[in-house]
Amino acid sequence: MLPYREYGVTDNERFFYRSLAASFNLKDLLYEAYILVKHCRFAYSDIQDMSKAERALFLEFFTNELEEEKRASKQHTSRR
């Protein structure tokens, strides 16, 4: 790979951009991990080994499950 300065971007600028992008993504990543550990009972080490697509799919399953439980609860209370 060629040094970034050959593309008109210095190494320091590239480092700053990566650090900035990582700081925005870190909070989201940790929140995903929190939900998967607390509510889906995954081990944190398992989450670290997952790809972004895998985490998103498990979060989608969890969201769908919550929505189904909410619908069932709403139907149950409306029957009374």
C-alpha positions in Angstrom: 0.0 0.0 0.0 1.3 3.4 -0.9 1.8 6.1 1.8 -1.2 8.4 2.2 0.8 11.5 1.4 0.9 10.3 -2.3 -2.8 10.7 -2.4 -2.6 14.3 -1.0 -3.5 13.2 2.6 -0.9 13.3 5.3 -0.4 10.4 7.7 -1.5 12.6 10.5 -4.7 13.6 8.8 -5.5 10.0 8.0 -4.8 9.0 11.7 -7.0 11.8 12.9 -9.9 10.8 10.5 -9.6 7.2 11.7 -9.6 8.2 15.3 -12.6 10.4 14.8 -14.6 7.8 12.9 -13.7 5.2 15.6 -14.9 7.4 18.4 -18.3 7.8 16.7 -18.6 4.0 16.1 -17.3 3.0 19.5 -20.4 4.2 21.3 -22.7 2.3 18.9 -20.5 -0.8 19.0 -20.5 -0.9 22.8 -24.3 -0.3 22.9 -24.8 -3.2 20.6 -22.6 -5.4 22.8 -24.5 -4.2 25.9 -27.8 -5.3 24.4 -26.5 -8.6 23.1 -24.8 -9.4 26.5 -27.6 -8.2 28.8 -30.7 -9.2 26.9 -29.6 -11.9 24.5 -27.2 -13.5 26.9 -24.2 -13.7 24.6 -20.7 -13.8 26.0 -18.8 -10.6 25.3 -16.0 -12.7 23.8 -18.6 -14.1 21.3 -19.7 -10.6 20.3 -16.1 -9.6 19.7 -15.7 -12.5 17.2 -18.9 -11.5 15.3 -19.0 -9.5 12.2 -21.1 -6.3 11.9 -23.6 -8.2 9.8 -24.0 -11.0 12.4 -24.5 -8.5 15.2 -27.1 -6.7 13.2 -29.0 -9.9 12.4 -29.1 -10.9 16.1 -30.3 -7.4 17.0 -33.0 -7.7 14.4 -34.1 -11.0 15.8 -34.2 -9.5 19.3 -36.2 -6.5 18.0 -38.7 -8.7 16.2 -39.1 -10.8 19.4 -39.8 -7.6 21.5 -42.3 -6.4 18.9 -44.1 -9.7 18.9 -44.3 -9.8 22.7 -45.6 -6.2 22.7 -48.3 -7.1 20.2 -49.3 -10.2 22.2 -49.4 -8.2 25.5 -51.5 -5.5 23.8 -54.0 -8.2 22.5 -54.2 -9.8 25.9 -55.0 -6.5 27.6 -57.6 -5.5 25.0 -59.5 -8.8 25.6 -60.2 -7.9 29.2 
